[in-house]
Amino acid sequence: AQTVTQSQPEMSVQEAETVTLSCTYDTSESNYYLFWYKQPPSRQMILVIRQEAYKQQNATENRFSVNFQKAAKSFSLKISDSQLGDTAMYFCAFMKHPGNQFYFGTGTSLTVIP
Amino acid sequence: GAGVSQSPSNKVTEKGKDVELRCDPISGHTALYWYRQSLGQGLEFLIYFQGNSAPDKSGLPSDRFSAERTGGSVSTLTIQRTQQEDSAVYLCASSLSGTGGGYEQYFGPGTRLTVT
């Protein structure tokens, strides 16, 4: 079975600063996808970034980037130039490939302080 | 285009009553998922539909929970004889995921269920 662990229940960051959210996972699969989702107070889950395990290059989406360490089974999310709108719960998720079931971490609540 | 929609957005029901929660996935998405999110918690997988295949019901917590997906599109999650511990936000997601997998899920806004 796959497990996803987010060890930081809560974090805060000053506006315009950089913050890194941690995620580790446990799997015996060799091919899989990893995701970071954002859930703001509005409750709508939004995809932030996706990483294919076979790709060595870390994914980047504007201010969001990941540090994917396959051997260490680590998948951290870095948010640069934090904005007030980044305040949300962030969930790390794993999906084996091929396959369709997602496994989510318990989330990290991020607060951006003005 | 239209995203995943869910109805109702909020539902208050009395203990012991049955409830139905509806999910309209994105058109063309073959995969549909239901999750439960209790207050301050992560997402708990409930059930997964893929095309015309038999659903993966491995996450349903009890036989009071059931779901169907008609015509490969709209899905209904039914909770019979609701209990207070069923109070949670129920999220639906859809994806293009086929046999290859790997496609991200698109989530609906959820239905907040409160059992009194």
gemmi code that builds the backbone of each chain (N, CA, C; Angstrom):
import gemmi

chains = {
    "A": [
        ("ALA", (0.839, -1.191, 0.000), (0.000, 0.000, 0.000), (0.877, 1.246, 0.000)),
        ("GLN", (0.332, 2.291, -0.568), (1.054, 3.551, -0.632), (0.638, 4.435, 0.545)),
        ("THR", (1.600, 5.146, 1.111), (1.287, 6.125, 2.152), (1.974, 7.439, 1.814)),
        ("VAL", (1.318, 8.526, 2.182), (1.845, 9.860, 1.946), (1.859, 10.590, 3.277)),
        ("THR", (2.986, 11.168, 3.627), (3.148, 11.810, 4.923), (3.515, 13.275, 4.763)),
        ("GLN", (2.737, 14.118, 5.403), (3.065, 15.537, 5.479), (3.266, 15.834, 6.960)),
        ("SER", (4.482, 16.113, 7.323), (4.842, 16.204, 8.740), (4.628, 17.574, 9.348)),
        ("GLN", (4.199, 18.533, 8.546), (4.014, 19.903, 9.042), (2.531, 20.240, 9.005)),
        ("PRO", (1.818, 20.113, 10.103), (0.380, 20.410, 10.081), (0.092, 21.877, 9.786)),
        ("GLU", (0.951, 22.761, 10.294), (0.737, 24.190, 10.102), (2.062, 24.886, 9.823)),
        ("MET", (1.989, 25.877, 8.930), (3.163, 26.699, 8.665), (2.698, 28.120, 8.380)),
        ("SER", (3.614, 29.055, 8.582), (3.313, 30.436, 8.229), (4.544, 31.047, 7.568)),
        ("VAL", (4.276, 32.066, 6.772), (5.356, 32.729, 6.038), (4.981, 34.190, 5.842)),
        ("GLN", (5.961, 35.047, 5.871), (5.730, 36.450, 5.605), (5.505, 36.646, 4.106)),
        ("GLU", (4.628, 37.555, 3.805), (4.374, 37.896, 2.415), (5.693, 38.230, 1.719)),
        ("ALA", (5.832, 37.734, 0.481), (7.002, 37.944, -0.383), (8.180, 37.022, -0.043)),
        ("GLU", (8.077, 36.295, 1.065), (9.143, 35.362, 1.413), (8.900, 34.003, 0.733)),
        ("THR", (9.867, 33.108, 0.945), (9.801, 31.761, 0.365), (9.539, 30.735, 1.450)),
        ("VAL", (8.726, 29.746, 1.138), (8.407, 28.694, 2.103), (8.459, 27.343, 1.401)),
        ("THR", (8.845, 26.336, 2.146), (8.915, 24.976, 1.601), (8.061, 24.035, 2.433)),
        ("LEU", (7.173, 23.313, 1.761), (6.307, 22.340, 2.410), (6.835, 20.940, 2.112)),
        ("SER", (6.876, 20.109, 3.132), (7.468, 18.777, 3.004), (6.429, 17.709, 2.694)),
        ("CYS", (6.874, 16.706, 1.973), (6.029, 15.540, 1.697), (6.944, 14.347, 1.466)),
        ("THR", (6.668, 13.271, 2.138), (7.364, 12.015, 1.864), (6.318, 10.953, 1.572)),
        ("TYR", (6.740, 9.932, 0.868), (5.805, 8.884, 0.500), (6.508, 7.537, 0.566)),
        ("ASP", (5.720, 6.520, 0.655), (6.264, 5.174, 0.732), (5.583, 4.326, -0.320)),
        ("THR", (6.369, 3.742, -1.200), (5.824, 2.902, -2.255), (6.884, 1.947, -2.752)),
        ("SER", (6.416, 0.839, -3.288), (7.321, -0.098, -3.938), (7.216, 0.023, -5.455)),
        ("GLU", (6.353, 0.924, -5.899), (6.191, 1.145, -7.330), (7.379, 1.917, -7.880)),
        ("SER", (7.682, 1.699, -9.153), (8.785, 2.416, -9.775), (8.297, 3.570, -10.647)),
        ("ASN", (7.048, 3.476, -11.034), (6.507, 4.524, -11.904), (5.238, 5.092, -11.283)),
        ("TYR", (5.206, 6.399, -11.130), (4.063, 7.019, -10.462), (4.060, 8.519, -10.736)),
        ("TYR", (2.998, 9.142, -10.310), (2.857, 10.588, -10.403), (2.697, 11.158, -8.999)),
        ("LEU", (3.167, 12.375, -8.837), (3.010, 13.087, -7.572), (2.378, 14.439, -7.852)),
        ("PHE", (1.554, 14.868, -6.933), (0.812, 16.112, -7.121), (0.831, 16.930, -5.830)),
        ("TRP", (0.715, 18.235, -6.014), (0.383, 19.123, -4.913), (-0.939, 19.809, -5.262)),
        ("TYR", (-1.873, 19.723, -4.304), (-3.153, 20.394, -4.455), (-3.271, 21.457, -3.379)),
        ("LYS", (-3.987, 22.510, -3.726), (-4.249, 23.620, -2.809), (-5.745, 23.663, -2.529)),
        ("GLN", (-6.111, 23.827, -1.262), (-7.514, 23.963, -0.888), (-7.688, 25.236, -0.068)),
        ("PRO", (-8.104, 26.323, -0.692), (-8.322, 27.571, 0.047), (-9.585, 27.475, 0.903)),
        ("PRO", (-9.856, 28.481, 1.704), (-11.061, 28.454, 2.553), (-12.350, 28.235, 1.769)),
        ("SER", (-12.356, 28.552, 0.510), (-13.550, 28.323, -0.319), (-13.840, 26.846, -0.522)),
        ("ARG", (-12.876, 26.000, -0.150), (-13.045, 24.536, -0.186), (-12.712, 23.910, -1.533)),
        ("GLN", (-12.567, 24.700, -2.572), (-12.303, 24.158, -3.912), (-10.861, 23.673, -4.018)),
        ("MET", (-10.675, 22.417, -4.300), (-9.334, 21.845, -4.473), (-8.807, 22.223, -5.851)),
        ("ILE", (-7.597, 22.725, -5.880), (-7.002, 23.181, -7.134), (-5.631, 22.539, -7.291)),
        ("LEU", (-5.363, 22.021, -8.492), (-4.041, 21.446, -8.750), (-3.003, 22.555, -8.809)),
        ("VAL", (-1.912, 22.378, -8.086), (-0.817, 23.350, -8.093), (0.268, 22.916, -9.060)),
        ("ILE", (0.679, 21.660, -8.940), (1.811, 21.208, -9.733), (1.823, 19.692, -9.779)),
        ("ARG", (2.408, 19.131, -10.829), (2.445, 17.681, -11.036), (3.866, 17.274, -11.430)),
        ("GLN", (4.258, 16.092, -10.965), (5.591, 15.570, -11.275), (5.486, 14.113, -11.673)),
        ("GLU", (6.026, 13.755, -12.818), (6.107, 12.356, -13.218), (7.381, 11.753, -12.646)),
        ("ALA", (7.286, 10.587, -12.062), (8.434, 10.004, -11.370), (9.591, 9.683, -12.313)),
        ("TYR", (9.282, 9.429, -13.590), (10.349, 9.071, -14.530), (11.139, 10.292, -14.993)),
        ("LYS", (10.651, 11.473, -14.678), (11.342, 12.697, -15.076), (12.279, 13.148, -13.957)),
        ("GLN", (13.522, 13.355, -14.295), (14.477, 13.808, -13.297), (14.352, 15.299, -13.033)),
        ("GLN", (13.915, 16.032, -14.044), (13.822, 17.475, -13.890), (12.651, 17.824, -12.991)),
        ("ASN", (12.914, 18.705, -12.046), (11.863, 19.142, -11.131), (10.852, 20.027, -11.848)),
        ("ALA", (9.564, 19.781, -11.566), (8.506, 20.570, -12.182), (8.472, 21.981, -11.598)),
        ("THR", (8.090, 22.920, -12.448), (7.964, 24.321, -12.041), (6.731, 24.917, -12.690)),
        ("GLU", (5.990, 25.674, -11.880), (4.823, 26.407, -12.382), (4.852, 27.794, -11.741)),
        ("ASN", (5.391, 28.742, -12.484), (5.479, 30.124, -12.001), (6.199, 30.167, -10.654)),
        ("ARG", (5.520, 30.596, -9.605), (6.168, 30.741, -8.303), (6.301, 29.417, -7.540)),
        ("PHE", (5.730, 28.361, -8.106), (5.719, 27.061, -7.433), (6.721, 26.114, -8.099)),
        ("SER", (7.502, 25.462, -7.291), (8.435, 24.471, -7.812), (8.545, 23.334, -6.803)),
        ("VAL", (9.008, 22.202, -7.288), (9.158, 21.057, -6.405), (10.616, 20.627, -6.356)),
        ("ASN", (10.944, 19.958, -5.262), (12.234, 19.289, -5.125), (11.926, 17.808, -5.000)),
        ("PHE", (12.077, 17.091, -6.094), (11.724, 15.681, -6.152), (12.987, 14.843, -5.983)),
        ("GLN", (13.023, 14.091, -4.906), (14.152, 13.216, -4.607), (13.620, 11.784, -4.599)),
        ("LYS", (13.737, 11.112, -5.754), (13.101, 9.804, -5.888), (13.692, 8.767, -4.933)),
        ("ALA", (14.984, 8.776, -4.796), (15.614, 7.776, -3.930), (15.182, 7.966, -2.475)),
        ("ALA", (15.035, 9.200, -2.089), (14.625, 9.512, -0.725), (13.115, 9.487, -0.569)),
        ("LYS", (12.381, 9.337, -1.671), (10.916, 9.368, -1.673), (10.416, 10.646, -1.006)),
        ("SER", (10.938, 11.739, -1.509), (10.602, 13.049, -0.972), (10.128, 13.949, -2.104)),
        ("PHE", (9.136, 14.774, -1.805), (8.514, 15.610, -2.840), (8.068, 16.907, -2.177)),
        ("SER", (8.954, 17.849, -2.019), (8.627, 19.088, -1.314), (8.199, 20.164, -2.306)),
        ("LEU", (7.391, 21.063, -1.817), (6.858, 22.168, -2.621), (7.458, 23.472, -2.119)),
        ("LYS", (8.040, 24.240, -3.022), (8.568, 25.549, -2.676), (7.707, 26.625, -3.300)),
        ("ILE", (7.279, 27.547, -2.455), (6.500, 28.679, -2.926), (7.365, 29.922, -2.769)),
        ("SER", (7.658, 30.566, -3.869), (8.474, 31.781, -3.846), (7.582, 33.009, -3.874)),
        ("ASP", (8.104, 34.116, -3.324), (7.353, 35.370, -3.353), (5.910, 35.140, -2.885)),
        ("SER", (5.777, 34.597, -1.686), (4.452, 34.225, -1.165), (3.475, 35.392, -1.215)),
        ("GLN", (2.243, 35.062, -1.581), (1.189, 36.059, -1.668), (0.054, 35.684, -0.723)),
        ("LEU", (-0.741, 36.684, -0.358), (-1.835, 36.438, 0.585), (-2.781, 35.357, 0.049)),
        ("GLY", (-2.948, 35.308, -1.248), (-3.821, 34.310, -1.857), (-3.290, 32.893, -1.784)),
        ("ASP", (-2.064, 32.741, -1.331), (-1.500, 31.400, -1.167), (-1.963, 30.756, 0.137)),
        ("THR", (-2.599, 31.534, 0.987), (-3.118, 30.983, 2.244), (-4.134, 29.888, 1.934)),
        ("ALA", (-3.850, 28.678, 2.400), (-4.688, 27.525, 2.062), (-4.131, 26.284, 2.738)),
        ("MET", (-4.900, 25.206, 2.625), (-4.388, 23.877, 2.954), (-3.728, 23.330, 1.699)),
        ("TYR", (-2.583, 22.695, 1.885), (-1.863, 22.101, 0.762), (-1.759, 20.598, 0.998)),
        ("PHE", (-2.193, 19.850, -0.007), (-2.173, 18.395, 0.078), (-1.222, 17.826, -0.948)),
        ("CYS", (-0.406, 16.909, -0.501), (0.458, 16.139, -1.378), (-0.285, 14.857, -1.743)),
        ("ALA", (-0.160, 14.406, -2.989), (-0.885, 13.209, -3.424), (-0.006, 12.351, -4.319)),
        ("PHE", (-0.258, 11.052, -4.253), (0.498, 10.045, -5.004), (-0.470, 9.236, -5.847)),
        ("MET", (-0.060, 8.944, -7.079), (-0.850, 8.039, -7.914), (0.103, 7.117, -8.661)),
        ("LYS", (-0.068, 5.825, -8.521), (0.814, 4.911, -9.237), (0.381, 4.836, -10.694)),
        ("HIS", (1.347, 4.451, -11.526), (1.100, 4.453, -12.963), (1.574, 3.145, -13.563)),
        ("PRO", (0.738, 2.362, -14.268), (-0.680, 2.697, -14.492), (-1.508, 2.446, -13.242)),
        ("GLY", (-2.606, 3.107, -13.181), (-3.468, 2.982, -12.015), (-4.246, 4.262, -11.842)),
        ("ASN", (-5.172, 4.265, -10.957), (-6.028, 5.441, -10.879), (-6.367, 5.914, -9.478)),
        ("GLN", (-6.016, 5.139, -8.464), (-6.372, 5.594, -7.127), (-5.315, 6.557, -6.599)),
        ("PHE", (-5.792, 7.629, -6.035), (-4.923, 8.630, -5.440), (-4.802, 8.387, -3.942)),
        ("TYR", (-3.645, 8.718, -3.405), (-3.412, 8.668, -1.968), (-2.974, 10.069, -1.545)),
        ("PHE", (-3.697, 10.625, -0.577), (-3.431, 11.989, -0.142), (-2.774, 12.005, 1.234)),
        ("GLY", (-1.926, 13.016, 1.441), (-1.419, 13.283, 2.773), (-2.481, 13.994, 3.596)),
        ("THR", (-2.157, 14.260, 4.856), (-3.123, 14.879, 5.764), (-3.153, 16.389, 5.649)),
        ("GLY", (-2.245, 16.958, 4.849), (-2.305, 18.368, 4.573), (-1.438, 19.238, 5.464)),
        ("THR", (-1.048, 20.384, 4.920), (-0.333, 21.427, 5.664), (-1.106, 22.721, 5.504)),
        ("SER", (-1.457, 23.316, 6.616), (-2.173, 24.590, 6.591), (-1.153, 25.725, 6.527)),
        ("LEU", (-1.155, 26.444, 5.422), (-0.207, 27.540, 5.226), (-0.917, 28.877, 5.384)),
        ("THR", (-0.337, 29.734, 6.196), (-0.852, 31.092, 6.361), (0.215, 32.072, 5.910)),
        ("VAL", (-0.166, 32.956, 5.010), (0.741, 34.009, 4.558), (0.397, 35.276, 5.342)),
        ("ILE", (1.392, 35.782, 6.028), (1.198, 36.926, 6.927), (1.568, 38.225, 6.212)),
        ("PRO", (0.651, 39.180, 6.217), (0.955, 40.444, 5.505), (2.029, 41.250, 6.218)),
    ],
    "B": [
        ("GLY", (-14.359, 25.992, -19.890), (-15.484, 25.071, -19.864), (-15.956, 24.840, -18.447)),
        ("ALA", (-17.072, 24.140, -18.313), (-17.647, 23.892, -17.003), (-16.778, 22.922, -16.237)),
        ("GLY", (-16.678, 23.159, -14.954), (-15.916, 22.270, -14.087), (-16.814, 21.230, -13.491)),
        ("VAL", (-16.316, 20.552, -12.466), (-17.096, 19.557, -11.747), (-18.084, 20.295, -10.837)),
        ("SER", (-19.331, 19.893, -10.888), (-20.319, 20.514, -10.023), (-20.903, 19.480, -9.073)),
        ("GLN", (-21.286, 19.961, -7.898), (-21.880, 19.087, -6.891), (-23.105, 19.771, -6.300)),
        ("SER", (-24.065, 18.942, -5.960), (-25.257, 19.500, -5.311), (-25.799, 18.514, -4.291)),
        ("PRO", (-26.393, 19.011, -3.206), (-26.404, 20.421, -2.816), (-25.045, 20.854, -2.286)),
        ("SER", (-24.855, 22.123, -2.082), (-23.595, 22.582, -1.512), (-23.551, 22.343, -0.011)),
        ("ASN", (-24.726, 22.403, 0.599), (-24.853, 22.122, 2.025), (-26.106, 21.289, 2.261)),
        ("LYS", (-26.000, 20.345, 3.175), (-27.149, 19.508, 3.493), (-27.159, 19.243, 4.989)),
        ("VAL", (-28.275, 19.581, 5.619), (-28.465, 19.266, 7.032), (-29.560, 18.222, 7.114)),
        ("THR", (-29.305, 17.151, 7.803), (-30.283, 16.089, 7.903), (-30.309, 15.547, 9.318)),
        ("GLU", (-31.413, 14.907, 9.646), (-31.544, 14.309, 10.966), (-30.959, 12.905, 10.972)),
        ("LYS", (-30.415, 12.536, 12.079), (-29.883, 11.191, 12.242), (-30.930, 10.161, 11.857)),
        ("GLY", (-30.501, 9.190, 11.058), (-31.390, 8.119, 10.646), (-32.018, 8.312, 9.279)),
        ("LYS", (-31.934, 9.541, 8.760), (-32.500, 9.793, 7.432), (-31.493, 9.406, 6.342)),
        ("ASP", (-32.013, 9.189, 5.148), (-31.148, 8.906, 3.994), (-30.857, 10.210, 3.255)),
        ("VAL", (-29.655, 10.301, 2.658), (-29.315, 11.476, 1.861), (-28.698, 11.037, 0.534)),
        ("GLU", (-28.885, 11.871, -0.465), (-28.279, 11.650, -1.778), (-27.475, 12.876, -2.160)),
        ("LEU", (-26.248, 12.636, -2.555), (-25.351, 13.703, -2.984), (-25.034, 13.485, -4.457)),
        ("ARG", (-25.052, 14.566, -5.204), (-24.916, 14.447, -6.653), (-23.609, 15.071, -7.142)),
        ("CYS", (-23.060, 14.455, -8.191), (-21.837, 14.966, -8.804), (-21.974, 14.943, -10.314)),
        ("ASP", (-21.708, 16.087, -10.938), (-21.663, 16.179, -12.392), (-20.210, 16.374, -12.807)),
        ("PRO", (-19.585, 15.370, -13.402), (-18.163, 15.511, -13.756), (-17.981, 16.366, -14.997)),
        ("ILE", (-16.740, 16.670, -15.303), (-16.420, 17.377, -16.531), (-16.737, 16.467, -17.721)),
        ("SER", (-17.379, 17.035, -18.724), (-17.759, 16.254, -19.894), (-16.544, 15.588, -20.526)),
        ("GLY", (-16.672, 14.288, -20.774), (-15.583, 13.550, -21.412), (-14.644, 12.876, -20.443)),
        ("HIS", (-14.741, 13.220, -19.176), (-13.892, 12.561, -18.180), (-14.438, 11.173, -17.881)),
        ("THR", (-13.566, 10.189, -17.995), (-14.012, 8.811, -17.829), (-13.942, 8.341, -16.372)),
        ("ALA", (-13.123, 8.984, -15.592), (-12.942, 8.550, -14.199), (-13.639, 9.517, -13.254)),
        ("LEU", (-14.247, 8.956, -12.218), (-14.948, 9.759, -11.213), (-14.663, 9.180, -9.844)),
        ("TYR", (-14.349, 10.070, -8.910), (-13.966, 9.666, -7.563), (-14.847, 10.384, -6.546)),
        ("TRP", (-15.092, 9.708, -5.440), (-15.710, 10.331, -4.264), (-14.741, 10.223, -3.087)),
        ("TYR", (-14.645, 11.348, -2.355), (-13.826, 11.401, -1.156), (-14.650, 11.991, -0.018)),
        ("ARG", (-14.208, 11.695, 1.194), (-14.808, 12.310, 2.374), (-13.702, 13.062, 3.104)),
        ("GLN", (-14.033, 14.268, 3.509), (-13.062, 15.083, 4.243), (-13.713, 15.553, 5.539)),
        ("SER", (-13.255, 14.983, 6.634), (-13.751, 15.418, 7.929), (-13.025, 16.691, 8.338)),
        ("LEU", (-13.585, 17.415, 9.292), (-13.078, 18.728, 9.678), (-11.586, 18.665, 9.999)),
        ("GLY", (-10.809, 19.462, 9.268), (-9.380, 19.541, 9.520), (-8.580, 18.329, 9.129)),
        ("GLN", (-9.191, 17.417, 8.401), (-8.505, 16.184, 8.023), (-8.201, 16.145, 6.537)),
        ("GLY", (-7.469, 15.121, 6.145), (-7.169, 14.902, 4.748), (-8.348, 14.262, 4.033)),
        ("LEU", (-8.076, 13.784, 2.838), (-9.118, 13.187, 2.022), (-9.134, 11.677, 2.201)),
        ("GLU", (-10.308, 11.166, 2.467), (-10.500, 9.725, 2.611), (-11.181, 9.214, 1.351)),
        ("PHE", (-10.514, 8.317, 0.644), (-11.066, 7.741, -0.587), (-12.296, 6.904, -0.262)),
        ("LEU", (-13.353, 7.076, -1.038), (-14.570, 6.291, -0.851), (-14.787, 5.305, -1.982)),
        ("ILE", (-14.880, 5.818, -3.212), (-15.227, 4.962, -4.338), (-14.717, 5.591, -5.625)),
        ("TYR", (-14.468, 4.733, -6.618), (-13.907, 5.186, -7.886), (-14.616, 4.477, -9.039)),
        ("PHE", (-15.017, 5.240, -10.032), (-15.628, 4.707, -11.250), (-14.691, 4.975, -12.425)),
        ("GLN", (-14.535, 3.995, -13.284), (-13.744, 4.159, -14.499), (-14.540, 3.575, -15.655)),
        ("GLY", (-15.057, 4.447, -16.502), (-15.801, 4.015, -17.669), (-16.927, 3.072, -17.286)),
        ("ASN", (-16.987, 1.947, -17.991), (-18.034, 0.958, -17.738), (-17.566, -0.178, -16.839)),
        ("SER", (-16.375, -0.025, -16.288), (-15.852, -1.080, -15.416), (-16.566, -1.075, -14.074)),
        ("ALA", (-16.481, -2.195, -13.389), (-17.048, -2.272, -12.046), (-16.324, -1.276, -11.148)),
        ("PRO", (-17.057, -0.543, -10.319), (-16.416, 0.468, -9.478), (-15.532, -0.146, -8.401)),
        ("ASP", (-14.538, 0.605, -8.000), (-13.686, 0.240, -6.874), (-14.334, 0.804, -5.613)),
        ("LYS", (-14.949, -0.083, -4.834), (-15.693, 0.333, -3.651), (-14.898, 0.144, -2.364)),
        ("SER", (-13.624, -0.056, -2.504), (-12.824, -0.477, -1.352), (-12.777, 0.544, -0.221)),
        ("GLY", (-13.110, 1.808, -0.507), (-13.040, 2.831, 0.523), (-14.349, 3.099, 1.249)),
        ("LEU", (-15.417, 2.497, 0.822), (-16.703, 2.754, 1.475), (-16.648, 2.250, 2.914)),
        ("PRO", (-16.988, 3.102, 3.884), (-16.800, 2.737, 5.296), (-17.801, 1.735, 5.832)),
        ("SER", (-18.969, 1.643, 5.241), (-19.959, 0.672, 5.704), (-20.968, 0.421, 4.595)),
        ("ASP", (-21.831, -0.547, 4.813), (-22.836, -0.860, 3.783), (-23.955, 0.174, 3.741)),
        ("ARG", (-23.876, 1.180, 4.606), (-24.858, 2.271, 4.508), (-24.507, 3.220, 3.346)),
        ("PHE", (-23.288, 3.102, 2.868), (-22.813, 3.956, 1.777), (-22.893, 3.195, 0.454)),
        ("SER", (-23.411, 3.875, -0.569), (-23.423, 3.293, -1.901), (-23.331, 4.421, -2.911)),
        ("ALA", (-22.946, 4.080, -4.111), (-22.852, 5.091, -5.163), (-23.133, 4.446, -6.493)),
        ("GLU", (-23.654, 5.233, -7.392), (-23.858, 4.774, -8.751), (-23.480, 5.892, -9.709)),
        ("ARG", (-23.210, 5.458, -10.921), (-22.878, 6.424, -11.961), (-23.671, 6.028, -13.198)),
        ("THR", (-24.585, 6.886, -13.576), (-25.491, 6.564, -14.667), (-24.937, 7.090, -15.984)),
        ("GLY", (-24.965, 6.205, -17.000), (-24.549, 6.617, -18.331), (-23.118, 7.103, -18.408)),
        ("GLY", (-22.315, 6.695, -17.458), (-20.914, 7.102, -17.468), (-20.705, 8.570, -17.181)),
        ("SER", (-21.730, 9.231, -16.627), (-21.587, 10.657, -16.373), (-21.921, 10.975, -14.917)),
        ("VAL", (-23.138, 11.410, -14.667), (-23.543, 11.855, -13.333), (-23.442, 10.713, -12.329)),
        ("SER", (-23.003, 11.064, -11.127), (-22.905, 10.079, -10.058), (-23.685, 10.555, -8.836)),
        ("THR", (-24.239, 9.593, -8.134), (-24.958, 9.870, -6.892), (-24.373, 9.029, -5.772)),
        ("LEU", (-24.015, 9.681, -4.692), (-23.560, 8.990, -3.486), (-24.723, 8.997, -2.498)),
        ("THR", (-25.106, 7.826, -2.048), (-26.230, 7.692, -1.133), (-25.740, 7.193, 0.219)),
        ("ILE", (-26.182, 7.871, 1.254), (-25.875, 7.429, 2.620), (-27.211, 7.115, 3.292)),
        ("GLN", (-27.376, 5.882, 3.694), (-28.618, 5.457, 4.351), (-28.460, 5.537, 5.866)),
        ("ARG", (-29.567, 5.815, 6.518), (-29.595, 5.826, 7.997), (-28.399, 6.617, 8.534)),
        ("THR", (-28.328, 7.872, 8.162), (-27.160, 8.687, 8.500), (-26.888, 8.715, 10.004)),
        ("GLN", (-25.617, 8.790, 10.325), (-25.128, 8.886, 11.694), (-24.365, 10.196, 11.848)),
        ("GLN", (-24.182, 10.631, 13.071), (-23.483, 11.893, 13.289), (-22.054, 11.845, 12.769)),
        ("GLU", (-21.429, 10.680, 12.826), (-20.051, 10.575, 12.339), (-19.947, 10.681, 10.821)),
        ("ASP", (-21.103, 10.692, 10.139), (-21.086, 10.888, 8.690), (-20.928, 12.363, 8.335)),
        ("SER", (-21.040, 13.242, 9.314), (-20.890, 14.676, 9.054), (-19.492, 14.956, 8.533)),
        ("ALA", (-19.434, 15.578, 7.358), (-18.154, 15.821, 6.690), (-18.444, 16.574, 5.401)),
        ("VAL", (-17.379, 16.932, 4.709), (-17.499, 17.439, 3.352), (-17.235, 16.287, 2.396)),
        ("TYR", (-18.132, 16.096, 1.461), (-17.984, 15.035, 0.473), (-17.566, 15.665, -0.849)),
        ("LEU", (-16.398, 15.263, -1.302), (-15.816, 15.821, -2.516), (-15.881, 14.820, -3.646)),
        ("CYS", (-16.182, 15.335, -4.805), (-16.193, 14.545, -6.030), (-15.098, 15.082, -6.940)),
        ("ALA", (-14.462, 14.197, -7.669), (-13.428, 14.603, -8.620), (-13.560, 13.772, -9.881)),
        ("SER", (-13.157, 14.340, -11.000), (-13.131, 13.572, -12.239), (-11.794, 13.768, -12.933)),
        ("SER", (-11.467, 12.828, -13.786), (-10.221, 12.938, -14.542), (-10.354, 12.232, -15.870)),
        ("LEU", (-9.390, 12.531, -16.746), (-9.349, 11.895, -18.053), (-8.739, 10.509, -17.983)),
        ("SER", (-8.409, 10.095, -16.771), (-7.629, 8.891, -16.568), (-8.230, 7.698, -17.274)),
        ("GLY", (-7.437, 7.085, -18.122), (-7.855, 5.852, -18.766), (-6.964, 4.732, -18.302)),
        ("THR", (-6.711, 3.782, -19.118), (-5.882, 2.664, -18.695), (-4.459, 3.114, -18.432)),
        ("GLY", (-4.076, 4.227, -19.017), (-2.717, 4.712, -18.804), (-2.546, 5.450, -17.510)),
        ("GLY", (-3.625, 5.993, -17.015), (-3.529, 6.727, -15.764), (-2.746, 8.014, -15.895)),
        ("GLY", (-2.465, 8.642, -14.782), (-1.546, 9.768, -14.734), (-2.174, 11.121, -14.905)),
        ("TYR", (-3.435, 11.219, -15.100), (-4.062, 12.520, -15.275), (-4.560, 13.056, -13.946)),
        ("GLU", (-4.355, 14.351, -13.791), (-4.759, 14.964, -12.533), (-6.261, 14.953, -12.376)),
        ("GLN", (-6.687, 15.037, -11.121), (-8.101, 15.076, -10.805), (-8.565, 16.516, -10.719)),
        ("TYR", (-9.774, 16.757, -11.173), (-10.409, 18.055, -11.056), (-11.547, 17.908, -10.056)),
        ("PHE", (-11.530, 18.749, -9.045), (-12.459, 18.592, -7.935), (-13.656, 19.526, -8.042)),
        ("GLY", (-14.771, 19.051, -7.518), (-15.926, 19.892, -7.329), (-15.806, 20.666, -6.023)),
        ("PRO", (-16.750, 21.545, -5.752), (-16.688, 22.379, -4.537), (-17.083, 21.643, -3.274)),
        ("GLY", (-17.638, 20.453, -3.443), (-17.985, 19.656, -2.279), (-19.394, 19.895, -1.770)),
        ("THR", (-19.886, 18.916, -1.025), (-21.151, 19.034, -0.302), (-20.840, 18.890, 1.179)),
        ("ARG", (-21.213, 19.901, 1.953), (-21.023, 19.802, 3.404), (-22.263, 19.157, 4.005)),
        ("LEU", (-22.085, 17.983, 4.564), (-23.181, 17.241, 5.177), (-23.097, 17.375, 6.694)),
        ("THR", (-24.199, 17.790, 7.284), (-24.287, 17.881, 8.744), (-25.434, 17.007, 9.205)),
        ("VAL", (-25.133, 16.070, 10.067), (-26.144, 15.167, 10.614), (-26.408, 15.582, 12.054)),
        ("THR", (-27.645, 15.953, 12.334), (-27.997, 16.448, 13.684), (-28.684, 15.378, 14.525)),
    ],
}
model = gemmi.Model(1)
for chain_id, residues in chains.items():
    chain = gemmi.Chain(chain_id)
    for i, (resn, *xyz) in enumerate(residues, 1):
        res = gemmi.Residue()
        res.name, res.seqid = resn, gemmi.SeqId(i, " ")
        for name, pos in zip(("N", "CA", "C"), xyz):
            atom = gemmi.Atom()
            atom.name, atom.element = name, gemmi.Element(name[0])
            atom.pos, atom.b_iso = gemmi.Position(*pos), 0.0
            res.add_atom(atom)
        chain.add_residue(res)
    model.add_chain(chain)
structure = gemmi.Structure()
structure.add_model(model)
structure.setup_entities()
